[in-house]
Amino acid sequence: MPHHPQLRTAYEQRAAAGTPPLYTLTLEQARAADLADLRAAGGNPEPVARVEEFSIPGPGGPLPLRLYRPSPHRELPVLLYLFGGGWTLGCLDTADAICRTLANAAGCAVAAVGYRLAPEHRFPAALLDCHAALSWLAAEAPALGLDPRRLAVGGDSAGGNLAAALTLLCRERGGPLLRHQLLVYPNTDHAADTESRRTAEDPLLFNRWSVQWYWGHYLASAADGADPLASPLRAASLAGLPPATVITAEYDPLRDEGEAYASRLAAEGVPVELRRYDGMAHGFFAMPGRFDDGRAAQRYAAERVRAALFD
């Protein structure tokens, strides 16, 4: 279908402002521009009952972790939400508004971890940090008043990639056990040759050059890209992974690989629900202040997480 009217308006505004693609900027400039754009389009962050800051042990040194509580109730289930940004951009503040909304709407605690970024720290540094955070939450849950038996993981874009890879790593390492995975327009194959990847050439949208730029920072070699922990679609088996919610956007170069991952999960016996938002582009989920479908997608994601953690 045509671009959603709200997407068309955003597109025209970017064109009029001469906003440069992030992949044409320096890393410092791109990181600042990405955060500024998400703050401007993320809507008003919702208040939650409590926000706590922790420094936890990580494989490369201490990691910041932020915990959002929607209520003072004890034994809340927990969603570990991983921010997007192509493994190269992003920080705890990138997904602050998302975490608040999901905590309130799903009724669970939401944790975010400041995993190491590329290219300073390439694959698998970010994934190992995410596993360390999940393991810490599982181990410390009783002391924190959380329920280690009800854990989920989620993320958008590169965060969706990390969430999918984390389920594979947890299966490989025997835990922590997860109830659900929320994958929002995830990268699933570094060398995907799909229609959505090939035709995404518009410089004003997230496009195939954007995808190449991020993968180029994250991977040290093509061999790393063949690793299922970098490209989950390349896993020999997806059987036994936690039930999944997969969200995609019509005008997204990652659309087809995200939907292919959902199809494989279903074919291998993993309960999965796929929802595509027609007329939308990559990034809409994180921009509910700009796109009504972003808010709708966050509500849908929260409903799915709530059903998984409170059933």
Summary of the structure (lengths in Angstrom):
residues: 311
radius of gyration: 17.8
end to end distance: 35.9
largest distance: 52.7
contacts: 1143
relative contact order: 0.16
helix: 45%
strand: 19%
